Amino acid sequence: MMASLNRIIVLKTLIKHETLLFSDIAKEENLGMIPNEIHLQFLLDELVESDHIHILSGVTPCTYTITVKGINEGKRLAREGENLDPSRAK
């Protein structure tokens, strides 16, 4: 079963790369899937609004960078996901 695009995947991608253009975030090799670009933009907008990522000012094309808050949230969500994964049970 293929995972659907979500905040965890976007945050993990930006944690790994720190700063990326929208077109680079949207690449299959970065997300692990080919995203619906409208859905991706919605997630990015939410993450900007919540201060987990920033849009670099004065840079064209649109470039996103992770914040400390975003790094901490990405790590928290990853730990939460591990705790919910039955294959990781002891």
Phi and psi restraints in degrees (value plus and minus 20) as a CYANA .aco file:
   2 MET   PHI    -106.5   -66.5
   2 MET   PSI     114.1   154.1
   3 ALA   PHI     -89.7   -49.7
   3 ALA   PSI     128.8   168.8
   4 SER   PHI    -112.0   -72.0
   4 SER   PSI     133.2   173.2
   5 LEU   PHI     -80.7   -40.7
   5 LEU   PSI     111.5   151.5
   6 ASN   PHI    -169.1  -129.1
   6 ASN   PSI     159.0   199.0
   7 ARG   PHI     -79.1   -39.1
   7 ARG   PSI     -59.7   -19.7
   8 ILE   PHI     -80.1   -40.1
   8 ILE   PSI     -67.5   -27.5
   9 ILE   PHI     -82.5   -42.5
   9 ILE   PSI     -64.0   -24.0
  10 VAL   PHI     -85.6   -45.6
  10 VAL   PSI     -65.2   -25.2
  11 LEU   PHI     -83.0   -43.0
  11 LEU   PSI     -63.3   -23.3
  12 LYS   PHI     -80.3   -40.3
  12 LYS   PSI     -59.7   -19.7
  13 THR   PHI     -82.9   -42.9
  13 THR   PSI     -65.3   -25.3
  14 LEU   PHI     -93.9   -53.9
  14 LEU   PSI     -50.1   -10.1
  15 ILE   PHI     -83.0   -43.0
  15 ILE   PSI     -63.0   -23.0
  16 LYS   PHI     -85.3   -45.3
  16 LYS   PSI     -61.4   -21.4
  17 HIS   PHI    -125.4   -85.4
  17 HIS   PSI     -33.1     6.9
  18 GLU   PHI      49.7    89.7
  18 GLU   PSI     -73.4   -33.4
  19 THR   PHI    -160.0  -120.0
  19 THR   PSI     109.2   149.2
  20 LEU   PHI    -166.0  -126.0
  20 LEU   PSI     129.0   169.0
  21 LEU   PHI     -91.3   -51.3
  21 LEU   PSI     135.5   175.5
  22 PHE   PHI     -72.9   -32.9
  22 PHE   PSI     -65.8   -25.8
  23 SER   PHI     -82.1   -42.1
  23 SER   PSI     -50.6   -10.6
  24 ASP   PHI     -98.1   -58.1
  24 ASP   PSI     -58.2   -18.2
  25 ILE   PHI     -79.2   -39.2
  25 ILE   PSI     -60.0   -20.0
  26 ALA   PHI     -93.4   -53.4
  26 ALA   PSI     -25.6    14.4
  27 LYS   PHI     -91.8   -51.8
  27 LYS   PSI     120.5   160.5
  28 GLU   PHI     -76.7   -36.7
  28 GLU   PSI     -58.6   -18.6
  29 GLU   PHI     -88.5   -48.5
  29 GLU   PSI     -39.2     0.8
  30 ASN   PHI    -110.7   -70.7
  30 ASN   PSI     -59.8   -19.8
  31 LEU   PHI    -114.5   -74.5
  31 LEU   PSI     -39.1     0.9
  32 GLY   PHI      63.8   103.8
  32 GLY   PSI      -9.9    30.1
  33 MET   PHI    -184.5  -144.5
  33 MET   PSI     143.5   183.5
  34 ILE   PHI    -111.4   -71.4
  34 ILE   PSI      93.8   133.8
  35 PRO   PHI    -103.2   -63.2
  35 PRO   PSI     136.3   176.3
  36 ASN   PHI     -94.6   -54.6
  36 ASN   PSI      99.1   139.1
  37 GLU   PHI     -85.2   -45.2
  37 GLU   PSI     -49.6    -9.6
  38 ILE   PHI     -88.1   -48.1
  38 ILE   PSI     -63.7   -23.7
  39 HIS   PHI     -83.7   -43.7
  39 HIS   PSI     -63.4   -23.4
  40 LEU   PHI     -79.8   -39.8
  40 LEU   PSI     -66.0   -26.0
  41 GLN   PHI     -81.7   -41.7
  41 GLN   PSI     -59.6   -19.6
  42 PHE   PHI     -79.8   -39.8
  42 PHE   PSI     -66.9   -26.9
  43 LEU   PHI     -83.4   -43.4
  43 LEU   PSI     -62.0   -22.0
  44 LEU   PHI     -82.7   -42.7
  44 LEU   PSI     -63.1   -23.1
  45 ASP   PHI     -81.0   -41.0
  45 ASP   PSI     -62.6   -22.6
  46 GLU   PHI     -81.4   -41.4
  46 GLU   PSI     -63.6   -23.6
  47 LEU   PHI     -88.1   -48.1
  47 LEU   PSI     -53.1   -13.1
  48 VAL   PHI     -87.4   -47.4
  48 VAL   PSI     -66.8   -26.8
  49 GLU   PHI     -79.2   -39.2
  49 GLU   PSI     -57.1   -17.1
  50 SER   PHI    -106.8   -66.8
  50 SER   PSI     -17.8    22.2
  51 ASP   PHI      48.3    88.3
  51 ASP   PSI       4.0    44.0
  52 HIS   PHI    -104.1   -64.1
  52 HIS   PSI     -45.2    -5.2
  53 ILE   PHI    -158.6  -118.6
  53 ILE   PSI     140.3   180.3
  54 HIS   PHI    -143.6  -103.6
  54 HIS   PSI     134.6   174.6
  55 ILE   PHI    -117.0   -77.0
  55 ILE   PSI     107.2   147.2
  56 LEU   PHI     -87.6   -47.6
  56 LEU   PSI     108.6   148.6
  57 SER   PHI    -100.1   -60.1
  57 SER   PSI     125.5   165.5
  58 GLY   PHI      53.0    93.0
  58 GLY   PSI      -7.6    32.4
  59 VAL   PHI    -133.3   -93.3
  59 VAL   PSI     109.4   149.4
  60 THR   PHI    -146.4  -106.4
  60 THR   PSI     112.4   152.4
  61 PRO   PHI     -92.8   -52.8
  61 PRO   PSI     154.1   194.1
  62 CYS   PHI     -74.8   -34.8
  62 CYS   PSI     105.9   145.9
  63 THR   PHI    -145.7  -105.7
  63 THR   PSI     112.0   152.0
  64 TYR   PHI    -128.9   -88.9
  64 TYR   PSI     125.0   165.0
  65 THR   PHI    -155.5  -115.5
  65 THR   PSI     127.3   167.3
  66 ILE   PHI     -98.7   -58.7
  66 ILE   PSI     128.8   168.8
  67 THR   PHI    -126.7   -86.7
  67 THR   PSI     149.2   189.2
  68 VAL   PHI     -80.0   -40.0
  68 VAL   PSI     -60.5   -20.5
  69 LYS   PHI     -80.1   -40.1
  69 LYS   PSI     -60.5   -20.5
  70 GLY   PHI     -87.1   -47.1
  70 GLY   PSI     -59.3   -19.3
  71 ILE   PHI     -82.8   -42.8
  71 ILE   PSI     -66.5   -26.5
  72 ASN   PHI     -83.2   -43.2
  72 ASN   PSI     -60.8   -20.8
  73 GLU   PHI     -87.0   -47.0
  73 GLU   PSI     -62.0   -22.0
  74 GLY   PHI     -80.4   -40.4
  74 GLY   PSI     -62.3   -22.3
  75 LYS   PHI     -86.2   -46.2
  75 LYS   PSI     -62.1   -22.1
  76 ARG   PHI     -82.1   -42.1
  76 ARG   PSI     -66.7   -26.7
  77 LEU   PHI     -83.8   -43.8
  77 LEU   PSI     -57.5   -17.5
  78 ALA   PHI     -84.5   -44.5
  78 ALA   PSI     -63.4   -23.4
  79 ARG   PHI     -83.2   -43.2
  79 ARG   PSI     -62.5   -22.5
  80 GLU   PHI     -80.7   -40.7
  80 GLU   PSI     -62.3   -22.3
  81 GLY   PHI     -84.3   -44.3
  81 GLY   PSI     -58.5   -18.5
  82 GLU   PHI     -83.5   -43.5
  82 GLU   PSI     -59.3   -19.3
  83 ASN   PHI     -87.0   -47.0
  83 ASN   PSI     -45.2    -5.2
  84 LEU   PHI    -111.1   -71.1
  84 LEU   PSI     -30.8     9.2
  85 ASP   PHI    -102.4   -62.4
  85 ASP   PSI      89.9   129.9
  86 PRO   PHI     -82.6   -42.6
  86 PRO   PSI     -43.7    -3.7
  87 SER   PHI     -91.6   -51.6
  87 SER   PSI     -35.6     4.4
  88 ARG   PHI    -117.7   -77.7
  88 ARG   PSI     -15.3    24.7
  89 ALA   PHI     -86.5   -46.5
  89 ALA   PSI     125.7   165.7
